């Protein structure tokens, strides 16, 4: 009889925007304004805007490519991709 774990070691947990407060605060730094347009945040993170739009939705915010995200939420999204956000302006 085969068990569900017979396919190899378990995969690491998927990173999401929730719960990132416990993540280490290191990594490359990006400078973003408060609030930051979604398209500008995507550019700073090296992602396509449609990829970034899904991240605010995970934390209960709804936006579009021309919308803006507050710095606190943008910094959580940046941490998801391994960046540390710094506020400018």
N, C-alpha and C positions, 0 to 999 in steps of 0.2 A: 504494500500500500504506500502511495506517495503522499507526502504532506505538502502543504502550500509553500513551505519554506525550502523545498527541495531545489529551487531554481538558483540558489546562490545566496550570498549575504544580503541582508536587507538594505534598501536604499536609504541614504541620509534624508532627513526631513526636508521638505520643500520650504524655501524662504519666502515669506510673505511680508507685507507691510505691517501686519499686526505683530506685536511682540518683539519688535526690533529694539526696544529700549534696553534689552539685556545684551545686545550685541556689542563687541568691542568698538571703541571709538578711534580706530586707526584706518589707514588707507589713504588713497589719493584725495586731495581736497579740491572742491569746486566752489567757486564764488557765485552766488545767485542773489537776485534782489528779493525783496518781500513786498508784495506777492510776486511770484514768478509765472510768466506765461507757460503753459504746458509745452508748447513748441520749443521754447528756450531751454526748459528743463531737459527735454528729450535730447536736444543738441549737446548740452553740457554732459549728459550721461552717455553719449554715443549710441543712443537708441532711436528708433523711429517713434514719432508722436503717438501712433496708435498703440504701441506697446506701453507707453507711459499712461495713457488714458485709463487703462484697466487698473492701475495701481491705486489711484484715489478712490475708485469704486470699491476696492477691497476694504478700505477704512471708512466707507459710508459717504464719500463725497462724489458728486457727479460733475463731470467737466467735459469739455470738448477741446479740440486742438487750439482754438482761439481763446479758451478760458484761462483762468489763472488759478494757482494753488498757493495757499498761505505758506510761509517759510517753514513752520513746524511740520506740516504734512510733507512738504517738498524734501525736508531733511530726512524724514523717515523713508521716503521713496529712494533718496540717494543712498542711504545705508543699505537698502535692499540690494543695490547694485555694487556695493563695496566702496562707496565714496563718503567722505565727510563734508557736509555742506557748511559754508560760511556765509553769513549775511553780509550783503554790500548795500551801500546807499543809505 
